Amino acid sequence: MGEALETETAFEKAERGTSLWRDAWHRLAKNKIAVIGGIVLVLLTLASFIGPLLLRQSYETQDLQLGAVPPNAQHWFGTDTLGRDLFVRILYGGRVSLAVGFCATAVALTIGVLYGTISGFLGGKIDMFMMRVVDIIFALPFTVFVILLTVFFGRKFVLLFVAIGAVQWLMMARIVRGQVMSLRGQE
C-alpha cells in the first residue's frame, strides 16, 4: 500500500513537470562558481551605471598637481599623469564596454536571425548562395574587416557596434538556418 502512494506521488510529479526555464534555473543554482560569477557580473554592471553618479569626480576633470598619485582614500585606484581619477574612468569605461556589448549583440541577433530564417525557409539555390556569402565573410579576418569598414565609413562610435555585430551574426545565421530547415523538414 505504501508503494502505491509513492507511485502516485511520482506520477503526479511527472504530470506536473517543470518548465525549461525552471529546470535551467535549478541547474544554474547548483553550480556555485556560475552563481558567484553571475553575482560579480551584476555587481560590476551596477557599479558601472550607478558608481559615476555617486562619485564627486568627473572622468574628464584634470588636476596636474595630482598627476600620477598612488591609490589613497580619496582616489581609490590613484590618478593618471594628467591627474584624472582612474577609478571613475574605469567605471565610465565599463559603461561604454557594456553598451558596445549589448548593441553589438542586438545587431548580431537581428541580422543572424533574419538571414538564417530567410535562407532556411527558402532553401534551394537561394539558400546555397546565401550560405556561400556567409562562408566568404567567415574567411575574412576580423581585423581586416574592421579596417575596411573604417576606411569606407570613417571613425565613428556606432561603427564599432556594426563591425562587431557584422561578424558575430554569421554563426547565429547558421544555427537559425539549421533549425528552420529541420522544422521545415518535419512538416
N, C-alpha and C positions, 0 to 999 in steps of 0.2 A: 504494500500500500504506500509506503514511504517512497518507493521508486516511482510510482505513478505520479505522485505530487512533484517530484523532482523533474520528471519528464515533461509534465505540463508546464512547469516554470520555464524549462529550456525552450519548449515550443513557443511559449508566449514571448520570450525574449527574441527568438528568431523571427517571429512575425513582426514585432516592433522594428527590429533592425536599428541601424544607426545611419545617419546621413554621411555622405562623403566628407563634408566639412568637419563634422564631429569626430569622425574616425581620424582624419588628418590632425586635428587639434590634439586628440589624445596621444597620438604617436609623437607629436612635437613636444608635448608636455613631459613625456617620458625621457626625452633626450636633454639632459641637463646642460650640456655645452651649447646646444642650439638655443635654449631658453636664456642662458647668460648672454650669448651673442645678440639675441633679439633685444634684451633689456639694454645692453650697451648701445646698440644701434638707435633705439628710441631715445635714450638719454642724449646721445650726440646730436641727433636731429633736433630735439627740443632746445639743446644748448645753442645750436646754430641759429635758430629762429628767435628764441627768447633772450638769449645772452646779450647780444648787442643792444637790445632795448633797455636792459637793466644797468649796463656799464656806462660810466661817465665819459670815457674816452671815445673819440671817433677813430675810425681806421685810417682816416686821411690826415689827422692833426699831426703836425711835425713840431718837435721841440729839439733843436740842435744841441741844447745843453744836456738833454737826456740821451744823447747818442750812445748806443751800444752799452746800455745799463744792464747788468746781470739781473736775473729774476729776484724780485723782492715782494714785499706785501702790497705795494701799490701797482706794480707791473708783474703779474704772475709768471709770465714767460720772458720777461725782460723787454728791451726795446731794440730796434734795429739801428743802423748808423745814422739814420735821419731822425731818431727819437720817436718813432711810431710804435705804439704798443703792439707787441706780437700776438698776445692772447686775443685781443679784439680783431686783429687782422685774420687770425686763423678762424675765428668764428664766422666772420664775413665770408671767408674763402669756403668754409663748409656750406654756407648758404648757396653760393654760386655752384659748387660741385653738385649739391642735391638738385638744384634747378636744371643743370645740364643733364644729369642722370634721368630725371623724371621726363623731361621734354624729349630727350633722345629715345627713351623707351616708348613714349607715346607715338613718336614718328615711326619707329621701327614696327610697333604693333599695328598701327593703322595701315602702313604700306604693305607689310607682310601678310596680314590677314586678307586684305583686298586682293592683292596679287595672287596669293595662293588659292583663294576661293575661286577667282575667275579662271585660273589655269586648271585647277582640278575639275571644275564644273564643266568647262567647255571641252576639255580633253582633245585628243587627236593631234593634228598638226599645230594647232594654236598652242596647246599645252607643250608640245615638243619645242616650239620656237621660244615660248616664254621661259622654259627651263634652261635653254641654251643661253639666253640673256643672263639668267642668274649665274650660270657657270662662268661666263665671261667676266662678270663683275666679281665673282669669287676669286678669279685668277689675278685680279689687280691687287697689288699690295696696298694696304690701308693708307700708308704714308703717302704713296704716290697719288692716291685718290684725293686725299685732303689737300695736297699741293695743287692738283688740277682745279679743285673747287675754289681754292684761294686765288689762283691766277685768274679764273674766269669771273668770280663774283666779288673779289676784294676781301679785306679783313673785317668781317662782321661777326658779332657775338652769336647771332642766330645761325650763322653758317656752321658753328660748332655743333648745334643740335642736329642740323641736317646732315652733316658729314658723318657723325656717329650713327644716327638713325639710318642713313642711306647704306651703311654697311651691315648693320645688325638685322635688318629686315630679311636678309637673304635666307637665313636659317629658319626664321618664322614662316616664310613663304613655303619652304619645302615641307615643313611639318603640317601646315594647314592644307596644302595641296594633297599630301598623303591621306589625311583624314577625310577630306572631301571626296577623294577618289574611292576610298573604302566605303564611305556611306553611299555614294552613288552606285557602287557595285552591289550593295545589299538590296537595292530597290528592284 
